Protein backbone atom coordinates (compact mmCIF):
# COMPACT_ATOMS: atom_id res chain seq x y z
CA UNK A 1 0.00 0.00 0.00
CA UNK A 2 1.36 3.39 -0.95
CA UNK A 3 0.56 6.15 1.48
CA UNK A 4 0.20 9.83 0.54
CA UNK A 5 1.71 10.72 3.93
CA UNK A 6 5.50 11.15 4.06
CA UNK A 7 6.87 11.06 7.62
CA UNK A 8 9.75 13.31 8.63
CA UNK A 9 12.83 12.48 10.68
CA UNK A 10 12.34 9.55 13.06
CA UNK A 11 8.58 9.24 12.52
CA UNK A 12 6.73 6.13 11.35
CA UNK A 13 3.34 6.05 9.58
CA UNK A 14 1.33 2.91 10.29
CA UNK A 15 -2.19 1.52 9.96
CA UNK A 16 -3.98 -0.63 12.54
CA UNK A 17 -4.52 -4.27 11.62
CA UNK A 18 -8.12 -5.35 11.30
CA UNK A 19 -9.63 -7.00 14.38
CA UNK A 20 -10.76 -10.61 14.24
CA UNK A 21 -14.31 -10.94 12.94
CA UNK A 22 -14.78 -14.57 13.96
CA UNK A 23 -13.73 -16.70 16.90
CA UNK A 24 -11.51 -19.78 16.49
CA UNK A 25 -14.67 -21.90 16.49
CA UNK A 26 -16.21 -19.79 13.70
CA UNK A 27 -18.68 -17.65 15.64
CA UNK A 28 -19.22 -14.13 14.29
CA UNK A 29 -18.06 -11.27 16.56
CA UNK A 30 -20.15 -8.10 16.15
CA UNK A 31 -18.19 -4.91 15.51
CA UNK A 32 -19.29 -3.43 18.83
CA UNK A 33 -17.66 -6.35 20.69
CA UNK A 34 -14.41 -6.50 18.71
CA UNK A 35 -11.26 -5.47 20.54
CA UNK A 36 -8.92 -2.96 18.95
CA UNK A 37 -5.65 -4.65 18.14
CA UNK A 38 -2.38 -3.06 19.23
CA UNK A 39 -0.61 -4.37 16.12
CA UNK A 40 0.02 -1.96 13.27
CA UNK A 41 1.51 -2.33 9.79
CA UNK A 42 4.23 0.16 8.85
CA UNK A 43 3.30 2.05 5.69
CA UNK A 44 6.15 4.60 5.49
CA UNK A 45 9.21 5.66 7.49
CA UNK A 46 11.19 8.88 7.85
CA UNK A 47 14.83 9.16 6.73
CA UNK A 48 16.21 8.74 10.27
CA UNK A 49 14.36 5.47 11.04
CA UNK A 50 16.75 2.54 11.29
CA UNK A 51 14.92 -0.39 12.90
CA UNK A 52 11.71 -0.82 10.89
CA UNK A 53 10.74 -0.67 7.23
CA UNK A 54 7.45 -0.50 5.30
CA UNK A 55 5.55 -3.77 5.58
CA UNK A 56 6.82 -4.60 9.08
CA UNK A 57 4.21 -5.41 11.73
CA UNK A 58 4.83 -3.49 14.95
CA UNK A 59 3.45 -3.48 18.46
CA UNK A 60 2.62 -0.08 19.86
CA UNK A 61 1.06 0.35 23.24
CA UNK A 62 0.05 3.72 24.52
CA UNK A 63 -2.01 6.69 23.65
CA UNK A 64 -2.35 6.84 19.90
CA UNK A 65 -2.89 9.88 17.79
CA UNK A 66 -4.75 8.23 14.96
CA UNK A 67 -6.34 10.28 12.22
CA UNK A 68 -8.33 9.58 9.09
CA UNK A 69 -7.10 10.65 5.64
CA UNK A 70 -8.89 9.65 2.42
CA UNK A 71 -10.98 7.14 4.39
CA UNK A 72 -7.98 5.34 5.93
CA UNK A 73 -7.02 5.51 9.63
CA UNK A 74 -3.32 6.32 10.10
CA UNK A 75 -1.03 6.56 13.10
CA UNK A 76 2.17 8.64 13.22
CA UNK A 77 4.59 7.79 16.02
CA UNK A 78 8.26 8.21 16.87
CA UNK A 79 10.49 5.22 16.24
CA UNK A 80 11.40 5.11 19.95
CA UNK A 81 7.73 4.51 20.86
CA UNK A 82 7.64 1.18 19.01
CA UNK A 83 7.75 -1.68 21.53
CA UNK A 84 8.53 -4.60 19.19
CA UNK A 85 8.17 -6.06 15.74
CA UNK A 86 5.83 -9.01 15.29
Number of C-alpha atoms within 10 A of each C-alpha: 8 7 12 10 13 14 19 15 13 15 21 27 24 25 20 21 14 12 14 15 15 12 9 8 6 8 9 11 14 10 10 6 8 13 12 11 14 14 20 22 21 22 23 26 26 17 13 13 18 10 12 17 15 15 13 15 20 21 16 18 13 9 6 12 9 15 12 9 11 6 7 10 12 22 19 19 19 16 19 11 13 16 12 13 14 10
